Amino acid sequence: MGGRMTRCIVDAGVPVLGFDARAESITAAGATPASSGGAVVDGSDAVLLSLPDSRVVEAVVYGEDGLLSHVREGQVVVDLSTSSPDSTRRIHADLVARGVEYLDAGISGGAAAAEKGALTLMVGGSPDALERVRPVLDHIATNVHLVGESGAGHTTKLLNNFLNAIALSATAEVMVAAKKAGLDLQTVLDVFNQSSGVNFATLNRFPKIIHGDYLKGGLTNSLMLKDVALYVELLGRLGVASLNSAGPVASFGLARALGYADEISNTVVDAIGDVSGGVRLHEPAESSAGADGSDA
C-alpha cells in the first residue's frame, strides 16, 4: 500500500524521499532512496508512515536513530498505518512537545483504490496540520475526513476494518456453502447485490475471486487478524460488549493456521474451503495450474 501511494505522489510530480527495509520497494515506487528513516525526516517537511502495526511504528519513532531524534519544529508526520489509538496518542504528545504535528490517517479502499489515488482517509489531529499536508494527501485520496482529535483517525479505521472483516469472512463462508450446494456463483452474487445481503465483499471482492483473481496486494490474513484484535481491545477499553468478533477471529485465525498468514485476506475463503471438503470457488486453468492443483 505504501508503494502504491508513493507512486501516485511521484506521478503527480512531487519528489519523494523514501526508506524501506527492502530498498527495491523504494525504487520500484519511483521514489529516491534514503540511507535511513532518519535521513527521510532530515530531508522532508512532511513525513508519511505506512507500516504494519503499532509495534513497528513505535520502533520507527522511538528506536535508535529514529524519527523522534530527527524531527524539527514545523514538520508534519502523517501515520497511514492501522495502529492502536493509545499508542497513537502517546506518539502525538511526544511529537507535539517538539513542535511537530502528528496526524493519524487510517486508509480504506484497498489496493485498487491505492493505485488510482482514490483512497478514503479518516484523519485524527489538528485541522491546520491537515490543511498543510492536504495537497500531498489529495494525490492519494479522493475522500479526506477529519474525524476528531489525535487517535480518532485510527479509532475510526479499526471500526471500519472490523465491518470489513465481518463482511469478508461471512461472505466467504456463504460462498463456500453456495458452491457445495451446486449453485451458480455469479447468479448468487447477482442476487446478493440486489438484495439485503449486499456488502463490499459481494460487490468488489467475490466477482473476481470466483474467477480465480484474489486481488493480491492488499491486507493479509495476519494483518486482518491483528486489526480485529485491536478492535476487540478498543471495545474492552470503551466498555462495549463485542458480541460479533468471534466469527472473524476464527476465520482469519484459521487462515493463518492453515498457511495463508501472508496471503491476501481474500484467501480466507480457501481456508474455509479447506476444512469444508477441499472446496474452491473456481476451477484452476489447465495451463496455469500448479502441481498441487492450485493456481500457479
C-alpha positions as CSV (number, residue, x, y, z in Angstrom):
1,M,0.0,0.0,0.0
2,G,2.8,2.4,0.8
3,G,4.4,1.7,-2.6
4,R,1.1,2.4,-4.4
5,M,0.6,5.6,-2.5
6,T,4.2,6.7,-3.2
7,R,3.7,6.0,-6.9
8,C,0.7,8.3,-7.1
9,I,2.6,11.1,-5.4
10,V,5.6,10.7,-7.6
11,D,3.5,10.5,-10.8
12,A,1.9,13.8,-9.7
13,G,5.3,15.5,-9.9
14,V,6.0,15.6,-6.2
15,P,9.6,14.5,-5.2
16,V,9.6,11.7,-2.6
17,L,12.5,10.6,-0.4
18,G,11.8,7.1,0.9
19,F,13.1,4.4,3.1
20,D,12.1,0.8,3.5
21,A,13.6,-2.4,4.8
22,R,13.5,-3.6,1.2
23,A,15.4,-0.9,-0.7
24,E,14.0,-2.2,-4.0
25,S,10.5,-1.2,-2.9
26,I,11.5,2.5,-2.9
27,T,12.9,2.5,-6.4
28,A,10.0,0.4,-7.7
29,A,7.7,3.1,-6.5
30,G,9.7,5.9,-8.2
31,A,11.0,7.5,-5.0
32,T,14.6,8.5,-4.2
33,P,16.1,6.0,-1.7
34,A,17.3,7.4,1.6
35,S,20.0,5.8,3.7
36,S,17.8,5.6,6.7
37,G,14.4,6.7,8.1
38,G,16.2,9.5,9.9
39,A,17.5,10.7,6.6
40,V,14.0,10.9,5.2
41,V,13.0,13.1,8.2
42,D,16.0,15.3,7.7
43,G,15.1,15.9,4.1
44,S,11.4,16.4,4.3
45,D,8.8,18.8,5.5
46,A,6.0,16.2,5.5
47,V,6.8,12.6,6.6
48,L,4.3,9.8,5.7
49,L,4.4,6.5,7.5
50,S,2.9,3.3,6.1
51,L,3.8,0.4,8.5
52,P,2.3,-2.9,9.6
53,D,1.3,-2.1,13.2
54,S,1.9,0.0,16.3
55,R,5.0,-2.1,17.3
56,V,6.7,-1.2,14.1
57,V,5.5,2.4,14.2
58,E,6.9,2.8,17.8
59,A,10.2,1.2,16.7
60,V,10.5,3.7,13.8
61,V,9.6,6.6,16.1
62,Y,11.5,5.8,19.3
63,G,14.3,3.4,18.1
64,E,17.9,4.2,17.7
65,D,18.3,6.9,15.0
66,G,14.5,7.0,14.9
67,L,12.1,9.7,13.8
68,L,12.0,11.3,17.3
69,S,15.7,12.1,17.2
70,H,15.5,13.8,13.8
71,V,12.2,15.8,13.7
72,R,12.3,19.6,13.7
73,E,9.7,22.2,14.6
74,G,7.1,22.8,11.9
75,Q,7.2,19.4,10.4
76,V,4.0,17.3,9.9
77,V,4.1,13.5,10.3
78,V,1.2,11.5,8.9
79,D,0.7,7.9,10.1
80,L,-1.2,6.0,7.4
81,S,-0.9,2.7,9.3
82,T,-3.6,0.9,11.2
83,S,-2.5,1.3,14.8
84,S,-3.6,1.3,18.4
85,P,-5.2,4.6,19.3
86,D,-3.5,4.6,22.7
87,S,-0.1,4.3,21.0
88,T,-1.0,7.0,18.5
89,R,-2.0,9.5,21.2
90,R,1.3,8.8,23.1
91,I,3.4,9.5,19.9
92,H,1.3,12.6,19.2
93,A,2.0,14.0,22.6
94,D,5.8,13.3,22.3
95,L,5.9,14.9,18.8
96,V,3.8,18.0,19.7
97,A,6.2,18.6,22.6
98,R,8.9,19.1,20.0
99,G,6.7,21.4,17.8
100,V,5.8,18.7,15.3
101,E,2.2,17.9,14.2
102,Y,1.2,14.2,14.1
103,L,-1.9,13.1,12.2
104,D,-3.3,9.6,12.4
105,A,-4.8,8.9,9.0
106,G,-6.4,5.5,8.5
107,I,-6.8,4.5,4.9
108,S,-9.6,2.5,3.2
109,G,-10.3,1.4,-0.4
110,G,-7.9,-1.4,-0.9
111,A,-5.1,-1.9,-3.5
112,A,-7.2,-0.9,-6.5
113,A,-8.1,2.5,-4.9
114,A,-4.5,3.0,-3.8
115,E,-3.2,2.5,-7.3
116,K,-5.7,5.1,-8.7
117,G,-5.1,7.6,-5.8
118,A,-8.7,7.1,-4.8
119,L,-8.4,6.1,-1.2
120,T,-10.6,7.3,1.7
121,L,-8.7,8.8,4.6
122,M,-10.0,9.1,8.2
123,V,-7.8,11.6,10.0
124,G,-7.3,12.5,13.6
125,G,-5.4,15.6,14.7
126,S,-5.1,19.3,14.1
127,P,-7.2,20.8,11.3
128,D,-4.5,23.2,10.5
129,A,-1.9,20.4,10.1
130,L,-4.3,18.6,7.8
131,E,-4.7,21.6,5.6
132,R,-0.9,21.9,5.3
133,V,-0.5,18.4,4.0
134,R,-3.7,18.2,2.1
135,P,-2.0,18.9,-1.3
136,V,0.0,15.8,-0.8
137,L,-2.9,13.7,0.5
138,D,-5.1,14.7,-2.4
139,H,-2.7,12.7,-4.7
140,I,-3.6,9.5,-2.8
141,A,-7.2,10.1,-1.7
142,T,-10.4,11.3,-3.1
143,N,-12.1,11.5,0.3
144,V,-10.4,13.0,3.3
145,H,-12.4,13.2,6.5
146,L,-11.2,14.9,9.7
147,V,-12.9,12.7,12.3
148,G,-11.6,14.2,15.5
149,E,-8.6,14.8,17.7
150,S,-5.5,12.6,17.9
151,G,-6.4,8.9,17.9
152,A,-9.8,9.4,16.3
153,G,-8.5,8.5,12.8
154,H,-7.1,5.2,14.0
155,T,-10.2,4.5,16.1
156,T,-12.4,5.1,13.1
157,K,-10.2,2.9,11.0
158,L,-10.5,0.0,13.5
159,L,-14.3,0.3,13.4
160,N,-14.3,0.3,9.6
161,N,-11.9,-2.7,9.4
162,F,-14.0,-4.7,11.7
163,L,-17.0,-4.3,9.5
164,N,-14.8,-5.2,6.5
165,A,-13.6,-8.3,8.4
166,I,-17.2,-9.3,9.2
167,A,-18.3,-8.8,5.6
168,L,-15.4,-10.7,4.1
169,S,-15.3,-13.7,6.4
170,A,-19.1,-14.1,6.4
171,T,-19.4,-13.8,2.7
172,A,-16.5,-16.3,2.3
173,E,-18.5,-18.8,4.4
174,V,-21.7,-18.2,2.4
175,M,-19.9,-18.6,-1.0
176,V,-18.4,-21.9,0.1
177,A,-21.8,-23.1,1.1
178,A,-23.2,-21.9,-2.3
179,K,-20.5,-23.8,-4.1
180,K,-21.3,-27.0,-2.2
181,A,-25.0,-26.6,-2.8
182,G,-24.3,-26.6,-6.5
183,L,-25.5,-23.0,-7.1
184,D,-24.2,-20.8,-9.9
185,L,-21.9,-18.4,-8.1
186,Q,-22.3,-15.5,-10.5
187,T,-26.0,-15.7,-10.2
188,V,-25.8,-15.9,-6.4
189,L,-23.7,-12.8,-6.3
190,D,-26.1,-11.0,-8.7
191,V,-28.9,-11.9,-6.3
192,F,-27.0,-10.7,-3.2
193,N,-26.0,-7.5,-4.8
194,Q,-29.7,-6.7,-5.5
195,S,-30.8,-7.9,-2.0
196,S,-30.3,-7.1,1.7
197,G,-27.1,-9.2,1.8
198,V,-25.1,-6.8,-0.3
199,N,-21.8,-5.6,1.1
200,F,-18.3,-4.6,0.0
201,A,-17.2,-8.2,-0.4
202,T,-20.1,-9.2,-2.6
203,L,-19.7,-6.1,-4.8
204,N,-16.0,-5.8,-5.1
205,R,-14.2,-9.0,-4.0
206,F,-16.1,-12.1,-4.9
207,P,-16.9,-11.2,-8.5
208,K,-13.2,-11.5,-9.0
209,I,-12.5,-14.4,-6.6
210,I,-14.9,-16.8,-8.3
211,H,-12.8,-16.5,-11.4
212,G,-9.5,-17.1,-9.6
213,D,-8.4,-13.5,-9.1
214,Y,-7.8,-12.9,-5.4
215,L,-6.8,-9.2,-6.0
216,K,-3.4,-9.8,-4.5
217,G,-1.6,-6.9,-2.9
218,G,-4.0,-5.9,-0.1
219,L,-4.3,-6.7,3.6
220,T,-3.0,-10.1,4.6
221,N,-4.8,-12.6,6.8
222,S,-2.3,-11.9,9.6
223,L,-2.9,-8.1,9.4
224,M,-6.7,-8.6,9.3
225,L,-6.5,-10.7,12.4
226,K,-4.3,-8.0,14.0
227,D,-6.9,-5.3,13.2
228,V,-9.7,-7.4,14.6
229,A,-7.7,-8.0,17.8
230,L,-7.1,-4.2,18.1
231,Y,-10.9,-3.7,17.7
232,V,-11.7,-6.1,20.5
233,E,-9.1,-4.4,22.7
234,L,-10.6,-1.0,21.9
235,L,-14.1,-2.2,22.8
236,G,-12.8,-3.6,26.1
237,R,-11.4,-0.2,27.0
238,L,-14.7,1.5,26.0
239,G,-16.8,-0.9,27.9
240,V,-18.7,-2.1,24.8
241,A,-19.7,-5.7,24.5
242,S,-18.0,-7.3,21.5
243,L,-20.6,-9.9,20.5
244,N,-19.7,-10.4,16.9
245,S,-15.9,-10.7,17.0
246,A,-15.7,-14.5,17.3
247,G,-16.5,-15.1,13.6
248,P,-13.7,-13.1,12.0
249,V,-11.3,-14.1,14.8
250,A,-12.0,-17.7,14.0
251,S,-12.0,-17.2,10.2
252,F,-8.7,-15.3,9.9
253,G,-7.1,-17.3,12.7
254,L,-8.0,-20.4,10.7
255,A,-6.4,-18.9,7.5
256,R,-3.2,-18.1,9.4
257,A,-3.1,-21.6,10.9
258,L,-3.5,-23.3,7.5
259,G,-0.6,-21.4,5.9
260,Y,-2.3,-18.4,4.5
261,A,-0.9,-15.9,7.0
262,D,0.9,-13.8,4.5
263,E,-1.6,-14.2,1.7
264,I,-4.2,-11.5,0.9
265,S,-7.1,-11.8,3.3
266,N,-9.4,-12.8,0.4
267,T,-7.9,-16.2,0.7
268,V,-9.8,-16.7,3.9
269,V,-12.4,-18.3,1.5
270,D,-9.8,-21.0,0.6
271,A,-9.1,-21.7,4.3
272,I,-12.8,-22.2,4.9
273,G,-13.0,-24.3,1.8
274,D,-10.1,-26.4,3.0
275,V,-12.0,-27.5,6.2
276,S,-15.2,-27.9,4.2
277,G,-14.1,-30.7,2.0
278,G,-11.4,-29.0,-0.1
279,V,-13.7,-26.5,-1.8
280,R,-12.5,-23.9,-4.3
281,L,-14.9,-21.4,-5.8
282,H,-13.2,-21.6,-9.2
283,E,-11.7,-24.2,-11.4
284,P,-7.9,-23.7,-12.0
285,A,-7.0,-23.2,-15.6
286,E,-5.2,-26.2,-17.0
287,S,-2.4,-24.1,-18.5
288,S,-1.6,-22.4,-15.2
289,A,-2.4,-25.0,-12.6
290,G,0.4,-25.9,-10.2
291,A,1.3,-29.4,-9.4
292,D,-0.8,-29.4,-6.3
293,G,-3.9,-28.3,-8.3
294,S,-3.8,-24.7,-7.2
295,D,-3.3,-21.7,-9.4
296,A,0.4,-21.2,-10.4
